Amino acid sequence: MMHLSLNRLSDLLKQKRNEKKITQEQLCEKTGINRNMIGRIERMTYIPTIPQLEKLAEVLAFHIEELFVEDHNPGVYTAFRGSYMTSEERRGAEHLMDMMVAAKQQIMLRKALNHEA
């Protein structure tokens, strides 16, 4: 199973911005993504939406597929271990749940937009 790596996203954004010699503010202007959100993406405290990822990939010239990594710790395992998880595992599970909710919202939004078209 693959998942979005916030580490890869953060590193790639910083690398591509440095290569193109643009600031977070300039990236904000080119993508329409709030500068604070760009900073949060780089600090790994915000998961961008699919349209935001697409815009970042377009402006910074990278493929979104580069951001995904193989998940060696499936969510099923953490679900079975719920009461025995360490605080670090619990934070990881909470993060996974946040990502799942965001993905569900994106899927619902995409379906709604496709029905309107």
KEVO-408346 format. One record per residue: residue number from 1; x, y, z of N, C-alpha, C in turn. Coordinates in steps of 0.05 Angstrom, whole numbers, padded with zeros to 5 digits. Atoms other than C-alpha are relative to their C-alpha. Layout:
> lotor, n.X, n.Y, n.Z, ca.X, ca.Y, ca.Z, c.X, c.Y, c.Z
> NUM, X, Y, Z, X, Y, Z, X, Y, Z
...
This chain:
> lotor, n.X, n.Y, n.Z, ca.X, ca.Y, ca.Z, c.X, c.Y, c.Z
> 1, 00017, -00024, 00000, 00000, 00000, 00000, 00018, 00025, 00000
> 2, -00016, -00025, 00003, 00026, 00070, -00018, -00014, 00022, 00016
> 3, 00011, -00024, -00013, 00017, 00134, 00021, 00017, 00024, -00006
> 4, -00014, -00026, 00005, 00035, 00207, 00013, 00020, 00004, 00023
> 5, -00021, -00006, -00019, 00101, 00222, 00047, 00003, 00030, 00005
> 6, -00003, -00028, -00006, 00099, 00289, 00082, 00029, 00008, 00000
> 7, -00029, -00005, 00001, 00175, 00284, 00089, 00009, 00006, -00028
> 8, -00008, -00004, 00028, 00184, 00277, 00014, -00011, 00026, -00010
> 9, 00013, -00025, 00010, 00135, 00333, 00000, 00015, 00024, 00011
> 10, -00015, -00023, -00013, 00170, 00380, 00049, 00027, 00003, -00013
> 11, -00027, -00001, 00012, 00239, 00363, 00022, -00001, 00009, -00029
> 12, 00002, -00006, 00029, 00217, 00368, -00051, -00008, 00029, -00004
> 13, 00008, -00029, 00002, 00183, 00436, -00041, 00024, 00018, 00005
> 14, -00024, -00016, -00006, 00245, 00465, -00008, 00021, -00002, -00022
> 15, -00020, 00004, 00021, 00291, 00435, -00060, -00008, 00014, -00026
> 16, 00009, -00012, 00025, 00249, 00458, -00120, -00001, 00031, 00003
> 17, 00000, -00029, -00004, 00240, 00528, -00090, 00029, 00011, -00002
> 18, -00028, -00008, 00001, 00316, 00533, -00080, 00011, -00001, -00029
> 19, -00010, 00002, 00028, 00330, 00508, -00151, -00010, 00023, -00017
> 20, 00012, -00021, 00016, 00282, 00560, -00180, 00005, 00027, 00012
> 21, -00006, -00025, -00014, 00306, 00613, -00130, -00025, 00017, 00005
> 22, 00024, -00015, -00006, 00236, 00631, -00108, -00006, -00003, 00030
> 23, 00008, 00000, -00028, 00210, 00648, -00039, -00027, -00013, 00004
> 24, 00027, 00011, -00006, 00149, 00620, -00004, -00021, 00021, -00011
> 25, 00018, -00021, 00010, 00115, 00687, -00021, -00004, -00001, -00030
> 26, 00002, 00002, 00029, 00131, 00680, -00095, -00014, -00025, -00008
> 27, 00014, 00025, 00006, 00107, 00608, -00094, -00030, 00004, 00005
> 28, 00027, -00007, -00006, 00043, 00634, -00062, -00013, 00014, -00024
> 29, 00011, -00015, 00022, 00033, 00683, -00119, -00004, -00018, -00025
> 30, 00002, 00017, 00023, 00046, 00629, -00172, -00021, -00022, 00002
> 31, 00018, 00022, -00003, 00001, 00576, -00142, -00027, 00008, 00011
> 32, 00025, -00008, -00012, -00053, 00616, -00106, -00004, -00013, 00028
> 33, 00001, 00013, -00027, -00037, 00576, -00042, 00011, 00020, 00020
> 34, -00009, -00018, -00022, -00032, 00618, 00021, 00028, -00006, 00009
> 35, -00028, 00003, -00008, 00040, 00630, 00041, 00003, -00015, 00027
> 36, -00001, 00015, -00026, 00025, 00605, 00112, -00004, -00030, -00005
> 37, 00005, 00028, 00006, -00001, 00540, 00082, 00025, -00013, -00012
> 38, -00025, 00010, 00012, 00063, 00532, 00041, 00020, -00005, 00022
> 39, -00018, 00004, -00023, 00103, 00542, 00105, -00008, -00025, 00016
> 40, 00010, 00023, -00015, 00060, 00490, 00140, 00006, -00026, -00015
> 41, -00007, 00024, 00016, 00070, 00441, 00083, 00029, -00007, 00004
> 42, -00029, 00005, -00004, 00145, 00450, 00089, 00007, -00009, 00028
> 43, -00005, 00009, -00027, 00141, 00440, 00164, -00015, -00026, 00007
> 44, 00015, 00025, -00002, 00097, 00378, 00153, -00022, 00002, 00021
> 45, 00023, -00003, -00018, 00039, 00406, 00194, -00026, 00004, -00015
> 46, 00024, -00004, 00016, -00010, 00411, 00136, 00001, -00019, -00023
> 47, 00002, 00018, 00023, -00034, 00360, 00084, -00015, 00015, -00021
> 48, 00013, -00015, 00021, -00049, 00396, 00019, -00022, -00016, -00013
> 49, 00021, 00012, 00015, -00111, 00382, -00021, 00011, -00010, -00027
> 50, -00009, 00010, 00027, -00107, 00346, -00088, 00004, 00023, -00019
> 51, -00005, -00023, 00018, -00116, 00412, -00127, 00025, 00015, 00008
> 52, -00025, -00014, -00008, -00061, 00444, -00085, 00024, -00016, -00008
> 53, -00022, 00017, 00008, -00015, 00385, -00098, 00005, 00003, -00030
> 54, -00002, -00002, 00030, -00030, 00390, -00173, 00012, 00027, -00008
> 55, -00011, -00027, 00007, -00015, 00465, -00174, 00030, 00002, 00008
> 56, -00028, 00000, -00008, 00050, 00456, -00135, 00017, -00016, -00020
> 57, -00015, 00017, 00020, 00072, 00400, -00183, 00003, 00015, -00026
> 58, -00001, -00015, 00026, 00055, 00444, -00243, 00021, 00022, 00002
> 59, -00018, -00024, -00002, 00092, 00506, -00218, 00029, -00008, 00006
> 60, -00027, 00008, -00008, 00152, 00469, -00188, 00012, -00022, -00018
> 61, -00009, 00020, 00019, 00156, 00417, -00244, 00009, -00026, 00013
> 62, -00005, 00027, -00010, 00152, 00351, -00207, -00024, -00017, -00004
> 63, 00022, 00019, 00003, 00109, 00289, -00211, -00011, -00008, 00027
> 64, 00012, 00006, -00026, 00060, 00277, -00154, 00007, -00029, 00009
> 65, -00006, 00028, -00007, 00077, 00202, -00157, 00026, -00002, 00016
> 66, -00025, 00000, -00014, 00146, 00220, -00130, -00004, 00002, 00030
> 67, 00006, -00006, -00028, 00113, 00237, -00063, -00010, -00024, 00015
> 68, 00011, 00023, -00013, 00086, 00168, -00049, 00021, -00021, 00006
> 69, -00018, 00020, -00009, 00122, 00114, -00011, -00016, -00025, 00008
> 70, 00013, 00025, -00009, 00107, 00041, 00006, -00005, 00002, 00030
> 71, 00008, 00000, -00028, 00071, 00035, 00072, 00007, -00027, 00012
> 72, -00009, 00025, -00012, 00107, -00018, 00114, -00014, -00005, 00027
> 73, 00015, 00003, -00025, 00061, -00007, 00174, -00029, 00004, -00005
> 74, 00028, -00003, 00008, -00010, -00020, 00151, -00017, 00009, 00023
> 75, 00019, -00010, -00021, -00067, 00014, 00188, -00015, -00022, 00014
> 76, 00014, 00022, -00013, -00099, -00053, 00203, 00015, -00008, 00025
> 77, -00016, 00007, -00023, -00042, -00069, 00249, -00004, 00018, 00024
> 78, 00004, -00019, -00022, -00051, -00005, 00289, -00028, -00002, 00011
> 79, 00028, 00003, -00010, -00126, -00017, 00293, -00002, -00023, 00020
> 80, 00000, 00022, -00019, -00115, -00084, 00326, 00015, 00005, 00026
> 81, -00017, -00006, -00023, -00063, -00056, 00373, -00009, 00024, 00015
> 82, 00008, -00026, -00011, -00103, 00006, 00393, 00006, 00005, 00029
> 83, -00004, -00005, -00029, -00100, -00003, 00468, 00028, -00004, 00009
> 84, -00028, 00006, -00008, -00027, -00024, 00467, 00020, 00017, -00014
> 85, -00018, -00017, 00016, 00001, 00031, 00423, 00016, 00019, 00018
> 86, -00016, -00020, -00013, 00058, 00075, 00446, -00011, 00028, -00008
> 87, 00009, -00027, 00007, 00046, 00151, 00444, 00008, 00007, -00029
> 88, -00009, -00005, 00028, 00086, 00154, 00379, -00018, -00014, -00020
> 89, 00017, 00016, 00018, 00044, 00099, 00347, -00028, 00013, 00000
> 90, 00026, -00013, -00002, -00020, 00134, 00372, -00001, 00025, -00017
> 91, -00001, -00024, 00017, 00002, 00200, 00339, 00000, -00008, -00029
> 92, 00000, 00010, 00028, 00016, 00161, 00275, -00028, -00008, -00009
> 93, 00027, 00009, 00007, -00053, 00130, 00277, -00019, 00024, -00003
> 94, 00016, -00024, 00002, -00085, 00198, 00289, 00006, 00014, -00026
> 95, -00008, -00013, 00025, -00046, 00226, 00230, -00012, -00015, -00024
> 96, 00012, 00016, 00021, -00069, 00168, 00187, -00030, 00005, -00003
> 97, 00028, -00005, 00001, -00141, 00181, 00206, -00005, 00028, -00012
> 98, 00003, -00026, 00012, -00133, 00255, 00188, 00003, -00001, -00030
> 99, -00005, 00003, 00028, -00105, 00235, 00121, -00024, -00014, -00014
> 100, 00023, 00015, 00011, -00163, 00186, 00109, -00024, 00019, -00003
> 101, 00023, -00019, 00001, -00215, 00240, 00125, 00005, 00020, -00023
> 102, -00006, -00019, 00022, -00180, 00289, 00078, -00003, -00013, -00027
> 103, 00003, 00014, 00025, -00177, 00237, 00023, -00029, -00005, -00007
> 104, 00029, 00005, 00004, -00251, 00220, 00032, -00014, 00026, -00009
> 105, 00012, -00025, 00008, -00269, 00294, 00028, 00008, 00007, -00029
> 106, -00008, -00006, 00027, -00228, 00301, -00036, -00015, -00018, -00020
> 107, 00015, 00018, 00018, -00262, 00240, -00067, -00029, 00010, -00004
> 108, 00028, -00010, 00001, -00331, 00268, -00050, -00001, 00025, -00016
> 109, -00001, -00025, 00015, -00312, 00336, -00078, 00004, -00006, -00030
> 110, -00005, 00007, 00028, -00285, 00305, -00142, -00025, -00012, -00013
> 111, 00025, 00012, 00011, -00349, 00264, -00151, -00021, 00021, -00005
> 112, 00020, -00021, 00003, -00393, 00325, -00140, 00007, 00018, -00024
> 113, -00009, -00017, 00023, -00352, 00366, -00190, -00004, -00015, -00026
> 114, 00004, 00015, 00025, -00356, 00310, -00242, -00029, -00002, -00007
> 115, 00028, 00002, 00006, -00431, 00305, -00235, -00011, 00027, -00010
> 116, 00009, -00027, 00010, -00438, 00381, -00247, 00009, 00004, -00028
> 117, -00012, -00005, 00027, -00395, 00378, -00310, -00016, -00013, -00022
